[in-house]
Amino acid sequence: MEGRIEADHVQVGSRVTLGPGSSIRAQHVVLGDDVVIGDDVEIVCDRLELASGCRVGAGSFVLCPDVVAEHGCSFGRGFRAELNQSLRLGSFCSLGP
């Protein structure tokens, strides 16, 4: 992992890729097995949970008090979100191209 995670509680599964320039700031971070977070991704939230197989593409930005993505979800290139409520994505949900 080359990126940065700043959190009070961190749980990281196996084969997680956090690319250079990636930054996650949250109170609670859970990354399942085989999670991939690409270049220049910044996620700011109180709680982040990405289940196994989730992908976050380069250029994405998420600002949210609570983000939960179930197995196999993906955030595409250029995806941006600014939310003041929870964001919950079901299995294999895809946002962006």
Residue frames as qw, qx, qy, qz and C-alpha x, y, z in Angstrom:
[[0.000, 0.889, 0.458, 0.000, 0.00, 0.00, 0.00],
 [0.470, 0.183, 0.018, 0.863, 1.46, 3.31, -1.06],
 [0.174, -0.681, -0.254, -0.665, -1.40, 5.68, -0.25],
 [0.053, 0.193, -0.585, 0.786, -2.39, 7.02, 3.14],
 [0.498, -0.558, -0.611, -0.258, -5.11, 6.05, 5.61],
 [0.010, 0.244, -0.494, 0.834, -5.81, 8.25, 8.62],
 [0.659, -0.399, -0.401, -0.496, -8.37, 6.64, 10.94],
 [0.468, -0.511, 0.539, -0.479, -8.98, 5.70, 14.56],
 [0.758, -0.039, 0.638, -0.131, -10.01, 2.17, 13.53],
 [0.447, 0.555, -0.540, -0.448, -8.55, 0.46, 10.43],
 [0.752, -0.040, 0.656, -0.051, -9.25, -3.09, 9.23],
 [0.400, 0.623, -0.476, -0.475, -7.61, -4.07, 5.94],
 [0.954, 0.095, 0.255, -0.124, -8.12, -7.40, 4.15],
 [0.638, -0.249, 0.549, 0.479, -5.61, -9.24, 2.01],
 [0.454, 0.261, 0.563, 0.639, -4.42, -8.13, -1.44],
 [0.067, 0.915, 0.333, -0.217, -5.60, -4.52, -0.94],
 [0.536, 0.236, 0.197, 0.786, -4.10, -1.97, -3.34],
 [0.090, -0.922, -0.247, 0.286, -3.99, 1.68, -2.28],
 [0.660, 0.526, 0.132, 0.520, -2.26, 3.64, -5.04],
 [0.431, -0.152, -0.139, 0.879, 0.20, 6.49, -4.59],
 [0.089, -0.182, -0.142, -0.969, -1.50, 9.82, -3.99],
 [0.511, -0.491, -0.619, -0.339, -4.59, 8.14, -2.52],
 [0.014, 0.202, -0.556, 0.806, -5.80, 9.51, 0.78],
 [0.511, -0.512, -0.636, -0.269, -8.55, 8.23, 3.09],
 [0.005, 0.219, -0.514, 0.829, -9.52, 10.21, 6.20],
 [0.646, -0.401, -0.431, -0.486, -12.21, 8.74, 8.43],
 [0.507, -0.527, 0.510, -0.452, -12.90, 7.59, 11.97],
 [0.744, -0.062, 0.652, -0.134, -13.60, 4.00, 10.89],
 [0.466, 0.556, -0.524, -0.446, -12.16, 2.28, 7.78],
 [0.736, -0.062, 0.673, -0.044, -12.82, -1.31, 6.69],
 [0.455, 0.565, -0.508, -0.465, -11.37, -2.53, 3.37],
 [0.932, -0.004, 0.317, -0.174, -12.23, -6.09, 2.34],
 [0.652, -0.174, 0.604, 0.424, -10.06, -8.49, 0.37],
 [0.471, 0.288, 0.587, 0.593, -8.99, -7.47, -3.16],
 [0.088, 0.928, 0.282, -0.226, -10.08, -3.82, -2.78],
 [0.570, 0.167, 0.225, 0.772, -8.34, -1.51, -5.27],
 [0.011, -0.927, -0.222, 0.303, -8.18, 2.27, -4.82],
 [0.687, 0.492, 0.187, 0.501, -6.59, 4.10, -7.75],
 [0.450, 0.096, -0.062, 0.886, -4.49, 7.23, -8.22],
 [0.019, -0.190, 0.026, -0.981, -5.42, 10.63, -6.78],
 [0.483, -0.531, -0.624, -0.309, -8.47, 9.34, -4.90],
 [0.011, 0.203, -0.530, 0.823, -9.47, 11.26, -1.79],
 [0.503, -0.499, -0.656, -0.261, -12.23, 9.94, 0.46],
 [0.008, -0.235, 0.487, -0.841, -13.27, 12.00, 3.49],
 [0.641, -0.396, -0.431, -0.498, -15.93, 10.50, 5.78],
 [0.527, -0.534, 0.470, -0.465, -16.75, 9.39, 9.31],
 [0.713, -0.122, 0.685, -0.086, -17.03, 5.75, 8.27],
 [0.512, 0.526, -0.511, -0.447, -15.87, 3.90, 5.15],
 [0.666, -0.120, 0.734, -0.062, -16.55, 0.24, 4.42],
 [0.555, 0.502, -0.474, -0.464, -15.62, -1.25, 1.05],
 [0.896, -0.104, 0.403, -0.157, -16.41, -4.97, 0.82],
 [0.592, -0.222, 0.655, 0.414, -14.29, -7.46, -1.09],
 [0.489, 0.348, 0.634, 0.489, -13.66, -6.74, -4.74],
 [0.117, 0.930, 0.278, -0.209, -14.60, -3.04, -4.62],
 [0.580, 0.189, 0.216, 0.762, -12.79, -0.66, -6.99],
 [0.013, -0.907, -0.188, 0.377, -12.39, 3.11, -6.71],
 [0.692, 0.515, 0.223, 0.455, -11.12, 4.73, -9.93],
 [0.462, -0.069, -0.014, 0.884, -8.57, 7.46, -10.45],
 [0.029, -0.280, -0.185, -0.942, -9.82, 11.00, -10.00],
 [0.460, -0.588, -0.626, -0.227, -12.71, 10.00, -7.72],
 [0.026, 0.247, -0.455, 0.855, -13.61, 12.11, -4.70],
 [0.498, -0.536, -0.649, -0.209, -16.17, 11.15, -2.03],
 [0.005, -0.241, 0.476, -0.846, -17.10, 13.35, 0.94],
 [0.657, -0.358, -0.471, -0.468, -19.70, 11.66, 3.13],
 [0.457, -0.551, 0.493, -0.493, -20.40, 10.92, 6.80],
 [0.678, -0.126, 0.707, -0.157, -20.91, 7.21, 6.06],
 [0.563, 0.475, -0.503, -0.453, -20.02, 5.14, 2.96],
 [0.630, -0.146, 0.756, -0.099, -20.78, 1.42, 2.70],
 [0.578, 0.462, -0.467, -0.484, -20.21, -0.44, -0.58],
 [0.883, -0.112, 0.423, -0.168, -21.04, -4.13, -0.80],
 [0.673, -0.165, 0.623, 0.362, -19.09, -6.78, -2.72],
 [0.533, 0.281, 0.597, 0.530, -17.86, -5.86, -6.20],
 [0.151, 0.930, 0.281, -0.180, -18.92, -2.19, -6.32],
 [0.597, 0.084, 0.198, 0.773, -16.97, 0.22, -8.49],
 [0.031, 0.889, 0.133, -0.438, -16.57, 4.00, -8.64],
 [0.727, 0.484, 0.268, 0.407, -15.51, 5.07, -12.16],
 [0.464, 0.039, 0.048, 0.883, -13.12, 7.73, -13.36],
 [0.036, -0.317, -0.140, -0.937, -14.17, 11.28, -12.60],
 [0.471, -0.603, -0.628, -0.141, -16.83, 10.18, -10.10],
 [0.095, 0.239, -0.390, 0.884, -17.44, 12.92, -7.51],
 [0.456, -0.614, -0.608, -0.212, -19.92, 13.07, -4.66],
 [0.034, 0.230, -0.466, 0.854, -20.57, 15.45, -1.78],
 [0.552, -0.453, -0.619, -0.327, -23.20, 13.97, 0.51],
 [0.179, -0.422, 0.521, -0.720, -24.37, 14.81, 4.00],
 [0.860, -0.144, 0.217, -0.438, -26.25, 11.53, 4.42],
 [0.644, -0.259, 0.711, 0.114, -25.24, 7.87, 4.21],
 [0.560, 0.505, -0.480, -0.449, -24.23, 6.36, 0.87],
 [0.625, -0.162, 0.757, -0.103, -24.93, 2.62, 0.64],
 [0.516, 0.457, -0.520, -0.505, -24.33, 0.67, -2.56],
 [0.926, -0.041, 0.295, -0.232, -25.51, -2.90, -3.15],
 [0.680, -0.220, 0.607, 0.347, -23.36, -5.69, -4.57],
 [0.519, 0.195, 0.584, 0.593, -21.84, -5.04, -8.03],
 [0.156, 0.927, 0.280, -0.195, -23.17, -1.47, -8.20],
 [0.597, 0.099, 0.235, 0.761, -21.21, 0.65, -10.68],
 [0.025, 0.923, 0.214, -0.320, -20.98, 4.46, -10.65],
 [0.001, -0.761, 0.418, 0.496, -19.35, 6.31, -13.55],
 [0.692, 0.515, -0.400, -0.309, -18.03, 4.92, -16.84]]
